[in-house]
Amino acid sequence: MLGTIVNTACIVAGTLIGTLFKKGLGEKYTKTLFNAMGLASLALGANAFVQNMPKSEFPVLFILSLAVGGLAGSALDLDGRVKRALAKKGGDSFAKGLVTACLLYCVGTFSIVGPVLSALQGDNTFLFTNATLDFVTSTVFATTYGIGMILAAPILFCWQGSIWLLAMLASSSPIFQGTLVNELSIVGGVLIIASGLSILDIKDCKTLNYIPALLVPVLWFLVKGLF
């Protein structure tokens, strides 16, 4: 868990530093950083998709995941409920920022594979690398959206901690083979792109409604492992 603790601490530290810088920025510069986060989200999401798609053993699984996950999320109105709750704290832009930050921190090869390697091999290299990236990202996010972005830290801790615990309990399970990570990264890349489009006010894809899509590859491999 050391790597996850360090990763969480880096997000907290980055957020605090970014919040201090935010006080000295004018509206023009805040808008510039706002657009930068949207563009960065598009680039990082596309990179995750392009890198992992050629490795996929089930190229249509991400389409199935988005369809099934989107229907489930829409039925539950996940996007609407979360954004309404967050909007009360800091407005619609804050809600978009926090959703995007959580996706960037939690949905990626480093954040998914890192806890598994930490649990099975005691190797925290991926998590320390992710912590460095998240420190920089959280600083910029806080500069744009403020101290409220610190809420992403406990979300990351629970996410990585859950993966670490599952890896410890099921160390011999094929569910932690590389192919599952590839499929999750593909779906996650699409979700990050959707968040970027929302931040740039190009298209509100209601990204949170698609969060259940991340569960579909896991269920697919669990069922597949039974046969």
C-alpha positions as a Markdown table, in Angstrom:
| # | Residue | x | y | z |
|---|---|---|---|---|
| 1 | Met | 0.0 | 0.0 | 0.0 |
| 2 | Leu | 3.0 | 2.3 | 0.2 |
| 3 | Gly | 2.8 | 3.3 | -3.4 |
| 4 | Thr | -0.9 | 4.1 | -3.1 |
| 5 | Ile | -0.3 | 6.2 | 0.0 |
| 6 | Val | 2.4 | 8.2 | -1.8 |
| 7 | Asn | 0.2 | 8.6 | -4.8 |
| 8 | Thr | -2.6 | 10.0 | -2.6 |
| 9 | Ala | -0.3 | 12.3 | -0.8 |
| 10 | Cys | 1.1 | 13.7 | -4.0 |
| 11 | Ile | -2.5 | 14.6 | -5.1 |
| 12 | Val | -3.1 | 16.4 | -1.8 |
| 13 | Ala | 0.2 | 18.3 | -2.0 |
| 14 | Gly | -0.4 | 19.2 | -5.6 |
| 15 | Thr | -3.9 | 20.5 | -4.9 |
| 16 | Leu | -2.7 | 22.6 | -2.0 |
| 17 | Ile | 0.1 | 24.1 | -4.1 |
| 18 | Gly | -2.2 | 24.7 | -7.1 |
| 19 | Thr | -4.8 | 26.4 | -4.8 |
| 20 | Leu | -2.1 | 28.9 | -3.6 |
| 21 | Phe | -1.3 | 29.8 | -7.2 |
| 22 | Lys | -4.9 | 30.2 | -8.1 |
| 23 | Lys | -5.3 | 33.3 | -5.9 |
| 24 | Gly | -2.9 | 35.3 | -8.1 |
| 25 | Leu | -4.4 | 34.4 | -11.4 |
| 26 | Gly | -6.8 | 36.5 | -13.4 |
| 27 | Glu | -9.8 | 35.2 | -15.3 |
| 28 | Lys | -7.9 | 35.2 | -18.7 |
| 29 | Tyr | -5.3 | 32.9 | -17.3 |
| 30 | Thr | -7.8 | 30.7 | -15.5 |
| 31 | Lys | -9.7 | 30.2 | -18.8 |
| 32 | Thr | -6.4 | 29.3 | -20.5 |
| 33 | Leu | -5.7 | 26.6 | -18.0 |
| 34 | Phe | -9.3 | 25.4 | -18.2 |
| 35 | Asn | -8.8 | 24.9 | -22.0 |
| 36 | Ala | -5.4 | 23.3 | -21.4 |
| 37 | Met | -7.0 | 20.7 | -19.1 |
| 38 | Gly | -9.6 | 19.9 | -21.8 |
| 39 | Leu | -7.0 | 19.5 | -24.5 |
| 40 | Ala | -4.7 | 17.4 | -22.2 |
| 41 | Ser | -7.7 | 15.1 | -21.5 |
| 42 | Leu | -8.3 | 14.6 | -25.2 |
| 43 | Ala | -4.6 | 13.8 | -25.8 |
| 44 | Leu | -4.2 | 11.4 | -22.8 |
| 45 | Gly | -7.5 | 9.6 | -23.6 |
| 46 | Ala | -6.5 | 9.2 | -27.2 |
| 47 | Asn | -3.1 | 7.9 | -26.2 |
| 48 | Ala | -4.5 | 5.3 | -23.9 |
| 49 | Phe | -6.9 | 4.1 | -26.6 |
| 50 | Val | -4.3 | 4.0 | -29.4 |
| 51 | Gln | -1.7 | 2.3 | -27.3 |
| 52 | Asn | -3.9 | -0.5 | -26.0 |
| 53 | Met | -6.3 | -1.1 | -28.9 |
| 54 | Pro | -3.7 | -3.1 | -30.9 |
| 55 | Lys | -3.2 | -5.4 | -27.9 |
| 56 | Ser | -6.9 | -6.2 | -27.5 |
| 57 | Glu | -7.9 | -9.8 | -27.9 |
| 58 | Phe | -11.6 | -8.7 | -28.1 |
| 59 | Pro | -11.7 | -5.6 | -30.3 |
| 60 | Val | -15.5 | -5.1 | -29.9 |
| 61 | Leu | -15.5 | -5.5 | -26.2 |
| 62 | Phe | -15.1 | -1.8 | -25.6 |
| 63 | Ile | -18.1 | -1.1 | -27.8 |
| 64 | Leu | -20.2 | -3.6 | -25.8 |
| 65 | Ser | -18.9 | -2.1 | -22.6 |
| 66 | Leu | -19.8 | 1.4 | -23.5 |
| 67 | Ala | -23.3 | 0.4 | -24.7 |
| 68 | Val | -24.1 | -1.8 | -21.7 |
| 69 | Gly | -22.4 | 0.6 | -19.2 |
| 70 | Gly | -24.0 | 3.6 | -20.7 |
| 71 | Leu | -27.5 | 2.1 | -20.5 |
| 72 | Ala | -27.0 | 1.1 | -16.9 |
| 73 | Gly | -25.6 | 4.5 | -16.0 |
| 74 | Ser | -28.4 | 6.4 | -17.7 |
| 75 | Ala | -31.0 | 4.3 | -15.9 |
| 76 | Leu | -29.4 | 5.2 | -12.6 |
| 77 | Asp | -28.8 | 8.8 | -13.8 |
| 78 | Leu | -25.3 | 8.7 | -12.3 |
| 79 | Asp | -24.1 | 11.8 | -14.2 |
| 80 | Gly | -27.0 | 13.9 | -13.2 |
| 81 | Arg | -27.0 | 12.9 | -9.5 |
| 82 | Val | -23.2 | 13.4 | -9.0 |
| 83 | Lys | -23.1 | 16.7 | -10.9 |
| 84 | Arg | -26.1 | 18.1 | -9.0 |
| 85 | Ala | -24.4 | 17.2 | -5.7 |
| 86 | Leu | -21.0 | 18.7 | -6.8 |
| 87 | Ala | -22.6 | 21.8 | -8.4 |
| 88 | Lys | -23.9 | 22.8 | -4.9 |
| 89 | Lys | -20.3 | 22.9 | -3.7 |
| 90 | Gly | -18.6 | 24.7 | -6.6 |
| 91 | Gly | -20.7 | 25.1 | -9.7 |
| 92 | Asp | -20.9 | 23.1 | -12.9 |
| 93 | Ser | -17.3 | 23.7 | -14.0 |
| 94 | Phe | -16.1 | 22.3 | -10.7 |
| 95 | Ala | -18.2 | 19.2 | -11.2 |
| 96 | Lys | -16.7 | 18.7 | -14.7 |
| 97 | Gly | -13.2 | 19.3 | -13.4 |
| 98 | Leu | -13.5 | 16.8 | -10.5 |
| 99 | Val | -15.0 | 14.1 | -12.7 |
| 100 | Thr | -12.2 | 14.5 | -15.2 |
| 101 | Ala | -9.5 | 14.5 | -12.5 |
| 102 | Cys | -10.8 | 11.3 | -11.0 |
| 103 | Leu | -10.8 | 9.6 | -14.4 |
| 104 | Leu | -7.3 | 10.8 | -15.2 |
| 105 | Tyr | -6.0 | 9.7 | -11.8 |
| 106 | Cys | -7.8 | 6.3 | -11.6 |
| 107 | Val | -8.2 | 5.1 | -15.2 |
| 108 | Gly | -4.9 | 4.3 | -16.7 |
| 109 | Thr | -2.3 | 1.6 | -16.9 |
| 110 | Phe | -0.2 | 2.9 | -14.1 |
| 111 | Ser | -3.1 | 3.3 | -11.7 |
| 112 | Ile | -4.5 | -0.2 | -12.5 |
| 113 | Val | -1.4 | -2.3 | -13.0 |
| 114 | Gly | 0.5 | -0.4 | -10.2 |
| 115 | Pro | -1.5 | -1.8 | -7.3 |
| 116 | Val | -1.4 | -5.3 | -8.8 |
| 117 | Leu | 2.4 | -5.2 | -9.0 |
| 118 | Ser | 2.6 | -3.7 | -5.6 |
| 119 | Ala | 0.5 | -6.5 | -4.1 |
| 120 | Leu | 2.0 | -9.4 | -6.0 |
| 121 | Gln | 5.7 | -8.4 | -6.3 |
| 122 | Gly | 6.2 | -5.6 | -3.9 |
| 123 | Asp | 7.1 | -3.4 | -6.8 |
| 124 | Asn | 5.9 | 0.2 | -6.4 |
| 125 | Thr | 7.6 | 1.6 | -9.5 |
| 126 | Phe | 4.4 | 2.2 | -11.5 |
| 127 | Leu | 2.7 | 3.8 | -8.5 |
| 128 | Phe | 5.6 | 6.1 | -7.8 |
| 129 | Thr | 5.7 | 7.1 | -11.5 |
| 130 | Asn | 1.9 | 7.7 | -11.4 |
| 131 | Ala | 2.3 | 9.8 | -8.2 |
| 132 | Thr | 4.8 | 12.1 | -10.0 |
| 133 | Leu | 2.4 | 12.6 | -12.9 |
| 134 | Asp | -0.6 | 13.1 | -10.6 |
| 135 | Phe | 1.3 | 15.7 | -8.6 |
| 136 | Val | 1.8 | 17.9 | -11.6 |
| 137 | Thr | -1.7 | 17.2 | -12.9 |
| 138 | Ser | -3.4 | 18.0 | -9.5 |
| 139 | Thr | -1.4 | 21.2 | -9.3 |
| 140 | Val | -2.8 | 22.4 | -12.6 |
| 141 | Phe | -6.3 | 21.2 | -11.8 |
| 142 | Ala | -6.3 | 23.1 | -8.5 |
| 143 | Thr | -5.0 | 26.2 | -10.2 |
| 144 | Thr | -8.1 | 26.0 | -12.4 |
| 145 | Tyr | -10.8 | 24.7 | -10.1 |
| 146 | Gly | -9.6 | 25.3 | -6.6 |
| 147 | Ile | -9.2 | 23.4 | -3.3 |
| 148 | Gly | -12.3 | 21.2 | -4.0 |
| 149 | Met | -10.2 | 19.1 | -6.3 |
| 150 | Ile | -8.7 | 17.5 | -3.2 |
| 151 | Leu | -11.8 | 15.3 | -3.1 |
| 152 | Ala | -10.1 | 13.2 | -5.8 |
| 153 | Ala | -7.5 | 12.0 | -3.4 |
| 154 | Pro | -9.7 | 9.7 | -1.3 |
| 155 | Ile | -11.4 | 8.5 | -4.4 |
| 156 | Leu | -8.0 | 7.4 | -5.8 |
| 157 | Phe | -7.0 | 5.8 | -2.5 |
| 158 | Cys | -10.2 | 3.7 | -2.4 |
| 159 | Trp | -9.8 | 2.8 | -6.1 |
| 160 | Gln | -6.1 | 1.7 | -5.9 |
| 161 | Gly | -6.6 | 0.2 | -2.5 |
| 162 | Ser | -9.5 | -2.0 | -3.7 |
| 163 | Ile | -7.4 | -3.2 | -6.6 |
| 164 | Trp | -4.5 | -3.9 | -4.3 |
| 165 | Leu | -6.7 | -5.9 | -1.9 |
| 166 | Leu | -8.3 | -7.9 | -4.7 |
| 167 | Ala | -4.9 | -8.8 | -6.1 |
| 168 | Met | -3.8 | -10.0 | -2.7 |
| 169 | Leu | -6.9 | -12.1 | -2.2 |
| 170 | Ala | -6.9 | -13.5 | -5.8 |
| 171 | Ser | -3.2 | -13.6 | -6.7 |
| 172 | Ser | -3.6 | -16.7 | -8.9 |
| 173 | Ser | -6.7 | -15.5 | -10.7 |
| 174 | Pro | -6.4 | -14.9 | -14.5 |
| 175 | Ile | -8.4 | -11.7 | -14.1 |
| 176 | Phe | -5.2 | -9.9 | -13.3 |
| 177 | Gln | -3.5 | -10.9 | -16.6 |
| 178 | Gly | -2.4 | -8.1 | -18.9 |
| 179 | Thr | -5.3 | -8.5 | -21.3 |
| 180 | Leu | -7.8 | -7.2 | -18.8 |
| 181 | Val | -5.7 | -4.2 | -18.1 |
| 182 | Asn | -5.7 | -3.5 | -21.9 |
| 183 | Glu | -9.4 | -3.7 | -22.1 |
| 184 | Leu | -9.9 | -1.4 | -19.1 |
| 185 | Ser | -7.5 | 1.1 | -20.5 |
| 186 | Ile | -9.3 | 1.2 | -23.8 |
| 187 | Val | -12.6 | 1.9 | -22.2 |
| 188 | Gly | -11.0 | 4.4 | -19.8 |
| 189 | Gly | -9.3 | 6.2 | -22.7 |
| 190 | Val | -12.7 | 6.8 | -24.3 |
| 191 | Leu | -14.1 | 8.1 | -21.0 |
| 192 | Ile | -11.3 | 10.5 | -20.6 |
| 193 | Ile | -11.8 | 11.8 | -24.2 |
| 194 | Ala | -15.5 | 12.3 | -23.3 |
| 195 | Ser | -14.5 | 14.3 | -20.3 |
| 196 | Gly | -12.2 | 16.5 | -22.4 |
| 197 | Leu | -15.0 | 17.2 | -24.8 |
| 198 | Ser | -17.2 | 18.3 | -21.9 |
| 199 | Ile | -14.6 | 20.6 | -20.4 |
| 200 | Leu | -14.1 | 22.3 | -23.8 |
| 201 | Asp | -17.9 | 22.7 | -24.1 |
| 202 | Ile | -17.8 | 20.8 | -27.4 |
| 203 | Lys | -20.2 | 18.0 | -26.3 |
| 204 | Asp | -21.6 | 17.0 | -22.9 |
| 205 | Cys | -21.4 | 13.3 | -23.2 |
| 206 | Lys | -22.6 | 12.8 | -19.6 |
| 207 | Thr | -19.4 | 10.8 | -18.9 |
| 208 | Leu | -20.4 | 9.5 | -15.5 |
| 209 | Asn | -23.3 | 7.6 | -17.0 |
| 210 | Tyr | -20.6 | 5.5 | -18.8 |
| 211 | Ile | -18.6 | 4.7 | -15.6 |
| 212 | Pro | -20.4 | 1.2 | -15.3 |
| 213 | Ala | -18.7 | 0.4 | -18.6 |
| 214 | Leu | -15.5 | -0.3 | -16.6 |
| 215 | Leu | -17.2 | -3.2 | -14.9 |
| 216 | Val | -18.1 | -5.0 | -18.2 |
| 217 | Pro | -14.6 | -6.2 | -19.1 |
| 218 | Val | -14.2 | -7.5 | -15.5 |
| 219 | Leu | -17.4 | -9.4 | -15.7 |
| 220 | Trp | -16.5 | -10.6 | -19.2 |
| 221 | Phe | -13.2 | -12.2 | -17.9 |
| 222 | Leu | -14.9 | -13.6 | -14.8 |
| 223 | Val | -17.5 | -15.4 | -16.9 |
| 224 | Lys | -14.9 | -16.4 | -19.5 |
| 225 | Gly | -12.8 | -17.9 | -16.7 |
| 226 | Leu | -15.6 | -20.3 | -15.8 |
| 227 | Phe | -15.5 | -22.0 | -19.2 |
